[in-house]
Amino acid sequence: MAENLQVLQDITQDLLSRIISPSRAVREGAVEALAVSTGDESWRPDELIQQGGIDIILALLHEKKPHIVVSALDIIIAIASAGEGEALIAGGAIDHLDRIQGHKDPLIQKKVREALWLLVPEVEEVVTSKPQEDY
């Protein structure tokens, strides 16, 4: 079990280091591989979060190549869906997502809405009860 954890740590570290590569092709391949890995039933975002991956993924939202942005959004959606929305919020994800809401690519717009839906609580959820006045 510990060996599997070490392999997961190594793979995550390798992908994150490739994602910050100066080569757009290397970044694209790495973020796509990471996005695909989130579809695995056993994938958990813990290792990504512990290695500072949130900041790295959020930075990809401002790439020029739509495919990189879409893959980054897929990862953000997977992290939020896995119950780690607080880590994304603490990392400034909502601000990053707000800045690209009006992106010209309709797929990016759709994924931004999905990510925000997962991260921003609905008003009904925030309001727990109305204070009662004593008469």
C-alpha positions in Angstrom: 0.0 0.0 0.0 2.8 2.4 0.9 4.5 1.6 -2.4 1.3 2.5 -4.3 1.2 5.8 -2.4 4.8 6.6 -3.4 4.0 5.8 -7.0 1.0 8.2 -6.9 3.2 10.9 -5.3 5.8 10.5 -8.0 3.4 10.5 -10.9 1.7 13.6 -9.5 5.0 15.4 -8.9 6.1 14.5 -12.5 2.9 15.8 -14.1 2.9 19.0 -12.1 6.5 19.7 -13.0 5.7 19.1 -16.7 2.6 21.4 -16.4 4.9 24.3 -15.5 7.2 23.6 -18.4 8.0 26.5 -20.8 7.0 24.3 -23.7 3.3 24.6 -24.5 3.2 21.1 -26.0 4.7 19.6 -22.8 2.2 21.5 -20.6 -0.7 20.4 -22.8 0.3 16.7 -22.7 0.7 16.8 -18.9 -2.5 18.6 -18.1 -4.4 16.3 -20.4 -2.9 13.3 -18.7 -3.8 14.6 -15.3 -7.4 15.4 -16.5 -7.7 11.9 -17.9 -6.5 10.4 -14.6 -9.3 12.2 -12.7 -11.7 9.9 -14.4 -10.3 6.8 -12.7 -12.5 5.6 -9.8 -9.6 5.5 -7.4 -8.4 9.1 -8.2 -8.3 11.4 -5.2 -7.1 15.0 -5.3 -5.2 14.8 -1.9 -1.8 14.4 -3.5 -2.4 17.1 -6.0 -3.4 19.5 -3.3 -0.5 18.6 -1.0 2.0 19.3 -3.8 0.7 22.7 -4.6 -1.2 21.6 -7.6 -4.2 24.0 -7.1 -2.1 27.1 -8.0 -0.5 25.3 -10.9 -3.9 24.3 -12.4 -5.5 27.7 -11.8 -2.7 29.3 -13.7 -3.6 27.2 -16.7 -7.0 28.9 -16.9 -5.3 31.8 -18.6 -3.5 29.9 -21.3 -4.1 30.9 -24.9 -4.7 27.3 -26.1 -8.4 26.3 -25.3 -7.5 22.6 -25.0 -5.2 23.4 -22.0 -7.9 25.5 -20.4 -10.6 22.8 -20.9 -8.3 20.2 -19.3 -7.6 22.5 -16.4 -11.3 23.0 -15.9 -11.9 19.3 -16.0 -9.4 18.9 -13.2 -11.0 21.7 -11.2 -14.4 20.1 -11.6 -13.0 16.8 -10.5 -11.4 18.3 -7.4 -14.7 20.1 -6.5 -16.7 16.9 -7.2 -14.4 14.9 -4.9 -15.3 17.2 -2.0 -12.3 19.4 -2.0 -14.0 22.6 -3.0 -12.7 24.5 0.0 -9.1 23.9 -1.2 -10.0 25.4 -4.5 -11.8 28.4 -2.9 -8.9 29.0 -0.6 -6.6 29.0 -3.7 -8.6 31.7 -5.4 -10.4 29.5 -7.9 -13.6 31.6 -7.9 -11.7 34.8 -8.9 -9.8 32.9 -11.7 -13.1 31.4 -13.0 -14.9 34.8 -12.8 -12.2 36.3 -15.0 -12.8 33.8 -17.8 -16.6 33.5 -17.7 -16.9 35.5 -20.9 -14.4 33.4 -22.8 -15.1 33.1 -26.6 -15.1 29.3 -26.5 -18.6 28.0 -25.6 -17.1 24.8 -24.1 -15.0 26.8 -21.8 -18.0 28.9 -20.8 -20.0 25.8 -20.1 -17.2 24.2 -17.9 -16.7 27.5 -16.0 -20.4 27.6 -15.2 -20.2 24.0 -14.0 -17.1 24.7 -11.8 -18.7 27.8 -10.3 -21.9 25.8 -9.7 -19.9 23.3 -7.6 -17.9 26.0 -5.7 -20.4 28.8 -5.1 -23.1 28.0 -2.6 -26.6 28.9 -3.6 -28.3 31.7 -1.6 -30.8 29.3 -0.2 -27.9 27.2 1.3 -26.3 30.2 2.9 -29.4 31.6 4.6 -30.1 29.1 7.4 -32.9 30.9 9.1 -34.5 34.3 9.5 -34.2 35.8 12.9 -37.5 35.9 14.7 -38.5 39.1 16.4 -40.0 39.0 19.8 -43.4 40.8 20.1 
